Amino acid sequence: LRRESVRGQLSSVPPVPALPSTQPPKNNKRKDKGAQTDQRARRRLQQVPQCPTCGRHHRGEFRFGQDVCYYCHEAGHFANRCPKKAQQPQQPPQQQQPRQQAQRQPQQQQRGRQQARVYAIDQAEAEQQPGTMSGMVILNNVPVFALFDTGATHTFISRRCLDAIGVRATTAIDPLEVSLASGRKIVTSAKASDLSLSISGRVLSTDAFVLEMKDFDLILGMDWLSFYHADIKCHDREITLYLPRDESITFFSSRNRSLPHVVSMAKATKLLRRGNYQGYLVSLVDDSQKARSPHDVPVVREFVDVFPNELPGGPPNRQVEFSVDLIPVAGPISKASYRMAPKELQELKAQIQELLRVGFIRPSVSPWGAPVLFVKKKDGSMRMCIDYQDLNRLTIKNKYPLPRIDDLFDQLRGAYVFSKIDLRSGYHQLKIKESDIAKTAFRTRYGHYEF
């Protein structure tokens, strides 16, 4: 009874549906479509005439094994060294935009600016880049300092060099956005075309964008290096350029960090005859000679009393004396001396003793007192100056006409011999009115003095 009941229950259970297959469905349509494409290709190939040389169907002449470029279809070079292929500017990859958004943009915005890159525009940056070499080249019959930079995408020329060779720049159709090594970007649209570049006696042509540079006149980038299939040997610091008809020239870069080698005249002449080196004549001037003293002049030696080494004393009495006129409410001003370094204190003591010996200053008990400071001269010595700023604020200024500089230049027109008279210690040769001497007092660590 139990077996029959179980059988009855199993017969009443509905059948379980079959699981779906894990294998991908067969796409017969795709196979049919591929077969149709192959048939169309065979029909087009049969329409092409059969080559009598190789027996295959192709258009044009049979060029296999004949050293013919597959890019420009000219003989003498291969497609990887095709000069026409290198002339085409390489556009950087652009980010993909949605189709609808790209269609809405105007045509001028879709073109945009050409992107360029340069890693070195001065000597310091060039020494940090491993793929840079520099040296002198001839550009439009003018020697210029050029940099061969594999990190630069384009060729650049400085505005200073452009003015030196006498070439006017033209405006490019599309501006060039140059990215520098510092991250800064410069936009330039000026371009110089058909420049004659002479290297090792061979004249090459180049185009360059105008860019402001410090130490270099010309930067030859990858557009120029790839056009001439440059072979760069960093260890030997030489660049080999390959020209048509299996010709090549070699340029030797200058070593910036090493001192120049001294060679004999015979060896220099031998190197110049090879044609791989360039020679330059430099005019050297020896500036190590000491400056001539006045006593080296015969006229000065004849009149020794007119040109003494030191002033004999204070200035003589004259009809016009220097006066210090103060405003009515002015009173004496006395300020503490400034703090000085030990070296300045030694110089102050020496100069005060010298002024006392000559008689330019004397001890004072005046209620006035100005501080003293030092100003360094061009020759490295220190000049003692008195800070009379507070005294100048209380002084009545003299009103007298000053000469015009253009009138003075007009008076020198036609002259070609000039001379000057330089006063020795000109500030000490001014005679001060007796009643105003107390106002010139100055305060130091070594005492109170007046002129």
C-alpha positions as CSV (number, residue, x, y, z in Angstrom):
1,L,0.0,0.0,0.0
2,R,2.8,2.4,0.8
3,R,4.6,1.8,-2.5
4,E,1.4,2.4,-4.5
5,S,0.8,5.7,-2.6
6,V,4.3,6.9,-3.3
7,R,3.9,6.1,-7.0
8,G,0.7,7.9,-7.1
9,Q,2.3,11.0,-5.6
10,L,5.2,10.9,-8.0
11,S,2.8,10.7,-11.0
12,S,0.9,13.7,-9.8
13,V,4.1,16.0,-9.5
14,P,4.4,18.3,-12.6
15,P,7.6,17.8,-14.8
16,V,10.6,20.1,-14.0
17,P,11.5,22.4,-16.9
18,A,14.9,21.9,-18.5
19,L,17.8,24.3,-17.5
20,P,19.1,26.7,-20.2
21,S,22.3,25.7,-22.0
22,T,25.5,27.5,-21.0
23,Q,26.9,27.4,-24.5
24,P,26.5,30.6,-26.6
25,P,23.9,30.4,-29.3
26,K,25.1,29.8,-32.8
27,N,25.0,33.0,-34.8
28,N,24.4,31.8,-38.3
29,K,23.7,35.3,-39.5
30,R,27.2,36.4,-38.6
31,K,28.7,33.5,-40.6
32,D,26.6,34.3,-43.6
33,K,27.6,38.0,-43.4
34,G,31.3,37.1,-43.2
35,A,31.0,34.8,-46.2
36,Q,29.3,37.5,-48.2
37,T,32.2,39.9,-47.4
38,D,34.8,37.4,-48.5
39,Q,32.9,36.9,-51.8
40,R,32.8,40.6,-52.5
41,A,36.5,41.0,-51.8
42,R,37.3,38.1,-54.2
43,R,35.2,39.7,-56.9
44,R,37.0,43.1,-56.4
45,L,40.4,41.3,-56.5
46,Q,39.5,39.6,-59.7
47,Q,38.8,42.9,-61.3
48,V,42.4,44.1,-60.6
49,P,44.8,43.0,-63.4
50,Q,47.3,40.3,-62.7
51,C,50.9,41.3,-62.3
52,P,53.2,39.6,-64.9
53,T,56.2,39.6,-62.5
54,C,54.7,38.1,-59.3
55,G,51.5,36.6,-60.7
56,R,49.3,38.2,-58.1
57,H,46.5,40.8,-58.4
58,H,47.6,44.3,-57.3
59,R,47.6,47.8,-58.6
60,G,50.7,49.7,-59.7
61,E,54.1,48.5,-60.5
62,F,56.0,45.7,-58.8
63,R,58.2,47.3,-56.1
64,F,59.3,44.5,-53.9
65,G,63.1,44.4,-53.5
66,Q,63.6,47.6,-55.5
67,D,64.3,50.0,-52.5
68,V,61.1,52.0,-53.2
69,C,59.3,53.9,-50.4
70,Y,55.8,52.6,-49.8
71,Y,54.7,56.1,-48.5
72,C,55.7,58.5,-51.3
73,H,56.4,55.8,-53.9
74,E,59.8,57.3,-54.7
75,A,63.1,55.4,-55.0
76,G,66.2,55.9,-52.9
77,H,64.8,55.5,-49.3
78,F,62.4,53.5,-47.2
79,A,59.1,54.5,-45.6
80,N,60.6,54.7,-42.1
81,R,63.0,57.4,-43.4
82,C,60.7,59.2,-45.7
83,P,61.3,63.0,-45.7
84,K,57.7,63.8,-46.7
85,K,56.4,61.7,-43.8
86,A,58.5,63.7,-41.2
87,Q,57.3,67.0,-42.6
88,Q,53.7,66.4,-41.5
89,P,53.1,67.9,-38.0
90,Q,52.3,65.3,-35.4
91,Q,49.0,66.2,-33.7
92,P,48.8,65.2,-30.0
93,P,46.0,62.8,-29.0
94,Q,42.8,64.6,-28.1
95,Q,40.3,63.5,-25.5
96,Q,37.1,61.9,-26.9
97,Q,34.0,64.0,-26.6
98,P,30.4,63.0,-27.0
99,R,29.1,63.1,-30.5
100,Q,26.3,65.5,-29.8
101,Q,28.6,67.9,-27.9
102,A,31.2,67.9,-30.6
103,Q,28.6,68.7,-33.3
104,R,27.4,71.7,-31.3
105,Q,30.9,73.3,-31.1
106,P,31.9,75.7,-33.9
107,Q,34.5,74.7,-36.4
108,Q,37.1,77.1,-35.0
109,Q,37.0,75.6,-31.6
110,Q,37.3,72.1,-32.9
111,R,40.7,73.0,-34.4
112,G,42.1,74.5,-31.2
113,R,45.8,75.2,-30.6
114,Q,48.8,73.1,-31.5
115,Q,50.4,71.6,-28.4
116,A,54.2,71.8,-28.0
117,R,56.7,71.0,-25.3
118,V,60.1,72.3,-24.5
119,Y,62.1,71.3,-21.4
120,A,65.1,73.7,-21.5
121,I,65.2,77.4,-22.4
122,D,68.3,78.4,-20.4
123,Q,71.7,76.9,-19.6
124,A,70.7,75.7,-16.1
125,E,67.8,73.7,-17.4
126,A,69.8,72.3,-20.3
127,E,72.4,70.8,-18.0
128,Q,69.8,69.0,-16.0
129,Q,68.3,67.3,-19.1
130,P,70.2,64.1,-20.3
131,G,69.1,64.4,-24.0
132,T,70.4,67.9,-24.7
133,M,73.5,69.0,-26.6
134,S,74.6,72.5,-27.5
135,G,77.2,74.2,-29.7
136,M,77.8,77.0,-32.2
137,V,76.1,76.8,-35.6
138,I,75.8,79.3,-38.5
139,L,72.3,80.6,-39.1
140,N,71.8,82.9,-42.1
141,N,75.6,83.6,-42.1
142,V,75.5,84.6,-38.4
143,P,77.1,82.4,-35.6
144,V,74.5,81.5,-33.0
145,F,74.4,79.2,-29.9
146,A,72.1,76.3,-30.6
147,L,70.6,73.6,-28.4
148,F,69.8,70.1,-29.7
149,D,66.9,69.1,-27.4
150,T,65.2,65.7,-27.8
151,G,62.6,66.8,-25.3
152,A,61.3,69.7,-27.5
153,T,58.6,68.8,-30.0
154,H,59.3,71.9,-32.2
155,T,62.1,74.1,-33.2
156,F,62.3,77.5,-31.5
157,I,64.3,80.7,-32.1
158,S,64.8,83.7,-29.8
159,R,63.6,87.1,-30.6
160,R,67.1,88.5,-30.1
161,C,68.5,86.0,-32.6
162,L,65.8,86.8,-35.1
163,D,66.7,90.5,-35.0
164,A,70.4,89.7,-35.3
165,I,70.0,87.7,-38.6
166,G,67.6,90.3,-40.0
167,V,64.6,88.0,-40.6
168,R,61.0,89.1,-40.0
169,A,58.6,86.6,-38.4
170,T,55.2,85.8,-39.9
171,T,52.0,84.9,-38.1
172,A,51.2,81.2,-38.1
173,I,47.8,79.9,-39.0
174,D,47.3,78.1,-35.8
175,P,48.9,79.4,-32.5
176,L,51.3,77.1,-30.7
177,E,50.8,76.5,-26.9
178,V,54.3,75.6,-25.5
179,S,54.5,73.8,-22.1
180,L,57.7,74.5,-20.2
181,A,59.4,72.3,-17.7
182,S,58.2,74.5,-14.8
183,G,54.6,73.8,-15.8
184,R,54.0,77.3,-17.2
185,K,52.5,77.6,-20.7
186,I,53.3,80.2,-23.3
187,V,51.3,80.8,-26.5
188,T,53.2,82.0,-29.6
189,S,52.0,82.6,-33.1
190,A,55.2,84.1,-34.6
191,K,57.1,81.8,-37.0
192,A,60.3,82.2,-39.1
193,S,60.4,80.1,-42.2
194,D,63.1,78.9,-44.6
195,L,66.1,79.6,-42.3
196,S,69.5,78.5,-43.7
197,L,71.3,76.4,-41.0
198,S,75.0,75.6,-41.8
199,I,76.5,72.6,-40.0
200,S,80.0,71.3,-40.9
201,G,79.8,73.1,-44.2
202,R,76.4,71.8,-45.3
203,V,73.4,74.1,-45.5
204,L,70.2,72.7,-44.1
205,S,66.7,74.3,-44.0
206,T,64.5,74.8,-41.0
207,D,61.5,76.6,-39.7
208,A,61.2,77.8,-36.1
209,F,58.7,79.4,-33.8
210,V,59.6,82.5,-32.0
211,L,60.1,82.0,-28.2
212,E,61.7,84.2,-25.5
213,M,64.9,82.5,-24.3
214,K,67.8,83.6,-22.1
215,D,70.9,81.6,-23.0
216,F,70.1,80.0,-26.3
217,D,69.6,81.5,-29.7
218,L,68.1,78.4,-31.3
219,I,66.5,75.2,-30.1
220,L,66.4,72.3,-32.6
221,G,63.6,70.0,-31.5
222,M,62.3,66.6,-32.6
223,D,60.6,67.9,-35.8
224,W,64.0,68.9,-37.1
225,L,65.9,66.0,-35.6
226,S,63.5,63.4,-37.0
227,F,63.5,65.0,-40.4
228,Y,67.2,64.4,-40.8
229,H,67.1,61.0,-38.9
230,A,69.5,62.2,-36.2
231,D,71.6,59.6,-34.5
232,I,72.5,60.9,-31.1
233,K,75.4,59.5,-29.1
234,C,75.2,61.0,-25.6
235,H,78.5,59.4,-24.4
236,D,80.5,60.8,-27.3
237,R,78.4,64.0,-27.4
238,E,78.0,63.8,-31.1
239,I,75.0,64.0,-33.5
240,T,75.0,62.3,-36.9
241,L,72.5,63.7,-39.5
242,Y,71.6,61.6,-42.5
243,L,70.9,63.4,-45.8
244,P,69.5,62.1,-49.1
245,R,71.8,60.1,-51.4
246,D,73.4,58.3,-48.4
247,E,75.2,61.4,-47.1
248,S,75.8,62.2,-43.5
249,I,77.3,64.9,-41.4
250,T,78.5,64.8,-37.8
251,F,78.2,67.6,-35.2
252,F,80.3,67.5,-32.1
253,S,78.6,69.1,-29.0
254,S,80.4,71.5,-26.7
255,R,81.1,70.3,-23.2
256,N,79.6,73.0,-20.9
257,R,80.9,71.8,-17.6
258,S,84.5,71.1,-18.7
259,L,87.3,73.7,-19.2
260,P,88.4,74.3,-22.8
261,H,91.5,72.3,-24.0
262,V,94.5,74.2,-25.2
263,V,95.9,72.8,-28.4
264,S,98.8,74.0,-30.6
265,M,98.3,76.0,-33.8
266,A,99.4,73.0,-35.9
267,K,96.9,70.7,-34.4
268,A,94.1,73.2,-34.7
269,T,94.9,73.7,-38.4
270,K,94.8,69.9,-38.9
271,L,91.4,69.6,-37.2
272,L,90.0,72.5,-39.2
273,R,91.1,70.8,-42.5
274,R,89.0,67.7,-41.7
275,G,85.8,69.7,-41.9
276,N,84.3,68.3,-38.7
277,Y,85.4,71.3,-36.5
278,Q,84.7,75.0,-36.6
279,G,87.2,77.7,-35.6
280,Y,86.5,81.1,-34.1
281,L,88.8,84.1,-33.6
282,V,88.4,85.7,-30.2
283,S,89.9,89.1,-29.2
284,L,91.2,88.9,-25.6
285,V,92.0,92.0,-23.5
286,D,94.2,91.7,-20.4
287,D,92.4,93.7,-17.7
288,S,94.7,92.5,-14.9
289,Q,97.0,95.6,-15.3
290,K,96.8,98.1,-12.5
291,A,95.2,101.5,-13.1
292,R,97.5,104.3,-13.8
293,S,98.1,106.8,-11.0
294,P,98.2,110.6,-11.7
295,H,102.0,110.6,-11.1
296,D,102.4,108.4,-14.2
297,V,101.4,111.4,-16.4
298,P,104.4,113.6,-17.3
299,V,102.5,116.8,-16.8
300,V,101.5,115.8,-13.2
301,R,105.1,115.1,-12.3
302,E,106.1,118.5,-13.6
303,F,103.5,120.3,-11.3
304,V,103.6,118.3,-8.2
305,D,102.4,121.2,-6.0
306,V,99.2,121.4,-7.9
307,F,98.4,117.7,-7.5
308,P,99.3,116.8,-3.9
309,N,98.5,113.3,-2.5
310,E,96.7,114.8,0.5
311,L,94.9,118.1,1.1
312,P,97.1,120.5,3.0
313,G,94.3,121.5,5.4
314,G,90.9,123.0,5.6
315,P,89.3,125.1,2.8
316,P,90.5,128.7,2.6
317,N,88.3,131.6,3.6
318,R,86.0,132.8,0.8
319,Q,83.4,135.5,0.3
320,V,80.6,132.9,0.0
321,E,80.2,130.5,3.0
322,F,77.8,127.7,3.5
323,S,75.1,128.6,6.0
324,V,72.4,126.4,7.7
325,D,69.2,128.5,8.0
326,L,66.5,127.0,10.3
327,I,62.8,127.6,10.6
328,P,61.8,130.0,13.5
329,V,60.4,127.2,15.8
330,A,63.4,124.8,15.3
331,G,65.3,123.6,18.3
332,P,68.5,121.5,18.8
333,I,68.2,117.9,17.9
334,S,70.4,115.2,19.4
335,K,70.1,111.5,18.7
336,A,71.9,108.5,20.1
337,S,74.5,106.8,18.0
338,Y,73.7,103.8,15.9
339,R,74.9,100.3,16.9
340,M,77.9,99.1,14.8
341,A,79.8,95.9,14.2
342,P,83.3,95.6,15.6
343,K,84.8,96.0,12.1
344,E,82.8,99.2,11.6
345,L,84.0,100.5,15.0
346,Q,87.6,100.0,13.9
347,E,87.0,101.9,10.7
348,L,85.1,104.7,12.5
349,K,88.0,105.2,14.9
350,A,90.6,105.2,12.1
351,Q,88.6,107.8,10.0
352,I,88.0,110.1,13.0
353,Q,91.7,110.1,13.8
354,E,92.5,110.9,10.2
355,L,89.9,113.8,10.1
356,L,91.3,115.2,13.4
357,R,94.9,115.0,12.0
358,V,94.0,116.9,8.8
359,G,91.9,119.4,10.7
360,F,88.5,118.8,9.1
361,I,86.7,118.1,12.4
362,R,87.2,119.2,16.0
363,P,85.8,118.2,19.4
364,S,82.5,119.8,20.2
365,V,80.1,120.6,23.1
366,S,77.2,121.5,20.9
367,P,73.6,120.6,21.9
368,W,73.2,119.3,18.4
369,G,74.2,115.7,17.6
370,A,73.5,113.5,14.6
371,P,74.3,109.7,14.4
372,V,77.0,108.2,12.2
373,L,76.6,105.3,9.7
374,F,78.7,103.6,7.1
375,V,78.0,103.1,3.3
376,K,80.0,100.6,1.3
377,K,81.7,101.9,-1.8
378,K,82.1,100.1,-5.2
379,D,85.7,99.3,-4.4
380,G,84.7,97.6,-1.1
381,S,85.9,100.4,1.3
382,M,83.5,102.0,3.7
383,R,82.5,105.7,3.7
384,M,81.5,107.5,6.9
385,C,78.2,109.4,6.5
386,I,76.4,111.6,8.9
387,D,72.6,111.2,9.2
388,Y,71.4,114.8,8.9
389,Q,67.8,113.8,8.0
390,D,66.3,115.5,11.1
391,L,68.4,118.6,10.5
392,N,67.2,118.8,6.9
393,R,63.6,118.8,8.0
394,L,64.2,122.0,10.0
395,T,66.3,123.7,7.3
396,I,65.0,126.4,5.0
397,K,65.8,125.2,1.5
398,N,67.7,127.4,-1.0
399,K,65.8,128.2,-4.2
400,Y,68.1,128.3,-7.2
401,P,67.6,127.0,-10.8
402,L,69.1,123.7,-11.7
403,P,70.7,123.1,-15.1
404,R,68.7,121.0,-17.6
405,I,70.3,117.8,-18.7
406,D,69.3,118.3,-22.4
407,D,70.8,121.8,-22.4
408,L,74.1,120.3,-21.1
409,F,74.1,117.7,-23.8
410,D,73.5,120.4,-26.5
411,Q,76.6,122.2,-25.3
412,L,78.7,119.0,-25.8
413,R,77.6,118.7,-29.4
414,G,80.6,118.4,-31.8
415,A,83.1,117.6,-29.0
416,Y,85.1,114.4,-29.1
417,V,87.7,114.9,-26.3
418,F,86.3,115.0,-22.7
419,S,87.9,115.4,-19.3
420,K,86.7,115.5,-15.7
421,I,87.9,116.9,-12.4
422,D,87.2,114.7,-9.4
423,L,87.5,116.3,-6.0
424,R,89.3,114.4,-3.3
425,S,87.0,114.4,-0.2
426,G,84.7,116.9,-1.8
427,Y,82.4,117.0,1.2
428,H,85.2,118.2,3.4
429,Q,86.2,121.1,1.1
430,L,83.0,123.1,1.9
431,K,83.6,126.1,4.2
432,I,80.8,126.4,6.8
433,K,79.7,129.7,8.4
434,E,81.2,130.1,11.8
435,S,77.8,130.6,13.5
436,D,76.4,127.4,12.0
437,I,79.3,125.0,12.8
438,A,77.6,123.8,16.0
439,K,74.6,122.5,13.9
440,T,77.0,120.1,12.1
441,A,77.9,118.2,15.3
442,F,77.7,114.4,15.2
443,R,77.8,111.9,18.1
444,T,80.0,108.7,18.1
445,R,81.2,106.2,20.6
446,Y,84.6,107.9,20.7
447,G,83.3,111.4,21.3
448,H,81.4,114.4,20.1
449,Y,82.7,116.3,17.1
450,E,81.8,119.0,14.6
451,F,83.0,120.1,11.1
